[in-house]
């Protein structure tokens, strides 16, 4: 899968939001609140093709958690992203 | 003839033939006339005829509702071309042609002079100031005890009505602007709200500014309740209340930086309300603390 074009990650104080800014998503007026982990992953894979395993590996490397926990977290996150329509196959 | 105006500290010039009827419609701009014509952000010149733009490339169309203006954006020979209509379904009534740095604009009036002038100058003002700590807002603003209170909300929510409720029920409260005030983060970091020549249907064109007391996002409801918004909520409520093309990266970055400073500085509230005096009192008591 890959991230959809037109979304821009913005930092707001200590928080992160993904904002529909591009022409591709104009008029959507969409904004998705993200925690630090989600923002880290988005930034790492923006514009690239990726899968669950690749994201989980990033989490293992960054936060030193087990692959099992990382995969569980990534699966939940990808469901959120999918529902929000910010990624595509 | 060329005249210079200063709105929220930003200067711009309007150039039109001496005896053109459009000058008669510049009354709302008179309080903003500026003698010193140096350092204008942009110049907008009236065109008698448009160049042939048939090889234009469509970029996008924006319209925030069927009773709101429609703006078609095209790219034409390295410039932006905007074709504007007063309503979603109405025919094009004004053209605006500008270089991509938003310094040199030309506009053409087809229908209502006021619509063409107002829309062209508002768009140019919003674009030219987007990277200058400035936001051209869609809001109604009251002043009480030297502070400005901005009411936000979708078209038809009752922003103007809520302002009127403050003015009719709270002593010493007045209207600053009813539709398009300007927010600016000053050099010392304080956020000020400025009057402008654009005030919707209410003639209220005041060349004054006050520090902002609070920003209140309105929503119609069956009873009156108010609460403080989180940073993200406030950012989102503001985001839909000012103009700009976000697909132009520098513009989006500028607007984001200003919005971030505003919501980080000014207390922002969500008011669910009825159009009654109690709503005005609840709001005033909460936000003026």
Interface residues (C-beta under 8 A of the other chain):
Chain A: X6 X8 X10 X12 X13 X15 X17 X19 X21 X22 X23 X26 X27 X29 X31 X33
Chain B: X59 X60 X62 X231 X232 X235 X236 X239 X240 X246 X247 X252 X256 X260 X263 X264
